[in-house]
Amino acid sequence: MGLMRCVGNVCDETEFQTKALFNLAVQKSNVLKLGKSRLETKSAFVTYTNEFFEGATNAFKIQFFTQPIREEARAKLLRGDNHEISRGGYAALVLFLDEERNQIWQANLTYVVPGTTVARTVASSPEELTKYFSDFHFDHNRLQLKSQGSYTAPDLKEETLTLSWDMDLDLPVFDRIKK
């Protein structure tokens, strides 16, 4: 494990470098563009937050971007502003936590490329969570996660799609819990 390149709240942009791959294949849809698209990300930003379900649960929100996270972008991300850095497309993985057991109880993935936004719960059963998110470690400063997986939407009349991901990250975590 590399040394933390953050001092206080100041981080070197290399601290956020991480490669992750996201693919979307839409076979049938009334709203999404058919075909395949791919997002190759170069950086990610992790916050520990309670912004979901009116603060009822804590989560890790991991935002993946196609460009480096420099100081100005980091400051905006800490304020919850990802508009500029996400322009070329981005992905966000939200891991909802069961604080007592220190386990993930649900994983939601959002995939955004110009013209297309797909958000799905990619894992919620114990089997799916073990299969895709068991290689997860948090030491109160850094999040380490290796995950490779694929989600196929349940066979609905109006939509057929597959969302897949491949990530291996070791990143600092910023605490954004609202008291």
Secondary structure, DSSP 8 states (H G I E B T S, - for coil): -----EETTEE-GGGGEEEEEEEEEEEEESSS-SEEEEEEEEEEEEEEE--SGGGTSEEEEEEEESS---HHHHHHHHTT--TTTTTT-EEEEEEEEETTTTEEEEEEEEEEETTEEEEEEEE-SHHHHHHHH-SEEE-SSEEEEEEEEEEE----SSEEEEEEEEEEEEEEEEE----
